[in-house]
Amino acid sequence: MIRPRDGALLVAGDVVTDVVARHRGPLASGTDTAATIRLVPGGAGANVACWAAHRGCADVRMLGRVGADAAAWHERELTADGVRPLLVVDPRAPTGTVVCLVDSEASAERTFLTDSGASLRLGPDDWSDALLDGVAWLHLSGYLLFSEQSRALVARAIGSARAQGVPVSLDPASAGFLKGLGVERFLALVEGVDVLLPSRDEASLLTGVADAEGAAAELSRHVPLVVAKQGAAGALVARSGTVCARVPAAPATPRDTTGAGDAFTGAFLAALLRGAGPEDAATEGTRAGARAVERVGGRPPRGDQRVEEGWAEGG
């Protein structure tokens, strides 16, 4: 049983700039497709941190690597969302950039074009055991598993957390990148992780099981607690090879599904740290995910109407 924990949530992962292009219908090859295009702060790790703060986690810290080109902007945006930025400025690589193509006529589904930039240059030299001072939970973005340098940081961070008794969660992040990494390698890299939060596709890929419940159950033989996000079908909670809870989705009218899984994870972790059980925490996750898909971009709403509409200006 997971008990309430006093202390901060530390998220280590990607901080990137999202270029969100919303278009209607198929892209027109070889010519123009009308779209609404905006620049917004993103990154799976950073989005999780912001949603955790939004859902009541009082002390959230974000470790990531950015380029000098947008470091100040990302620090301001994280701070405005209630997150303490712990950003390393890369002297050579620019900030990672993701182009999000969102078809507003196809359930707001999105396609990503990803330039990881500085985000996957986060390495073991950027880690210090002192980062866990006052920390009750460590969350790792799975994107860190997709470069040798950042994999080394993951190994060091998990080792530090285990030594200090800090639980660790991880979101696999990308079915496309997982295929390149390989299932066996992934499972070896997440040894020592307490909670895994895959999407339906990621759970299926990692187990070879097409059935959603079967995949979640099988994955929980490798990681103590699996919370498999199912999009419009809600979430599954599995332990020790058995699905122990099925959580329905909250109603929503999708506008942009970018960051919905990150919102789920952030709210889930915030609820866990308050002492909620996994099923109740997953319910909080589905509510945040529903709120996220009704907005453009991956960050939570603020009082400012410009941000409430999902747009933010770079600087």
KAFEN-V586612 format. One record per backbone hydrogen bond with DSSP energy under -1.0 kcal/mol. NH is the residue of the N-H (numbers start at 1). CO is the residue of the C=O. Records with the same first field share a line. If there is no record, write none. Layout:
BEGIN
NH->CO + CO
END
This chain:
BEGIN
5->273
8->134
9->59
10->137
11->61
12->139
13->63
16->42
17->96
18->40
19->98
20->38
21->100
22->36
23->102
31->28
36->22
38->20
40->18
42->16
46->14
47->43
48->44
49->45
50->46
51->47
52->48
53->49
54->50
55->51
56->53
57->52
61->9
62->84
63->11
64->86
66->88
70->67
74->70
75->71
76->72
77->73
78->74
79->75
80->76
81->77
82->79
83->78
84->60
86->62
88->64
90->66
97->115
98->17
99->113
100->19
101->111
102->21
103->109
104->23
106->103
109->106
111->101
113->99
115->97
118->94
119->116
121->118
126->123
127->124
131->128
132->129
133->130
135->132
136->8
137->8
138->167
139->10
140->169
141->12
142->171
144->141
145->142
146->143
151->147
152->148
153->149
154->150
155->151
156->152
157->153
158->154
159->155
160->156
161->157
162->158
163->159
164->160
166->161
169->138
170->195
171->140
174->172
178->174
179->175
181->177
182->178
186->182
187->183
188->184
189->185
190->186
191->188
193->190
194->168
195->168
196->225
197->170
203->199
204->200
205->201
206->202
208->204
215->211
216->212
217->213
218->214
219->215
220->216
221->218
222->219
223->219
225->194
226->238
227->196
228->236
229->198
230->234
233->230
234->231
235->247
236->228
237->245
238->226
239->242
242->239
244->237
245->237
247->235
255->293
256->293
257->108
260->257
263->259
264->260
265->261
266->262
267->263
268->264
269->265
270->266
271->267
272->268
273->269
275->272
276->271
281->277
282->278
283->279
284->280
285->281
286->282
287->283
288->284
289->285
290->286
291->287
292->288
293->289
295->292
308->304
309->305
310->307
311->306
END
